[in-house]
Amino acid sequence: MLPRLEQAAREGRTTAMEAARLLALLGESEEALDWLERAARQRETQVVWLKVDPRLRGLRNHPRLTALAARYGL
């Protein structure tokens, strides 16, 4: 399932943010953070919710998420 999700995101059939949310829910933290960083670079509007999105709850204390939020003033 994960390769299909990643393929869909690369092809623009879903957003990087949606991929990150699903990966976070599946417990794939590092991959989720990679997709969150991609979403931020692509300036996806949903990134502004990364600190409060319940689907990203498991990543809240991760240093990469904290650094990403700080870089974008969140």
Secondary structure, DSSP 8 states (H G I E B T S, - for coil): -HHHHHHHHHTTSS-HHHHHHHHHHTT-HHHHHHHHHHHHHTT-GGGGGTTT-GGGGGGTT-HHHHHHHHHTT-
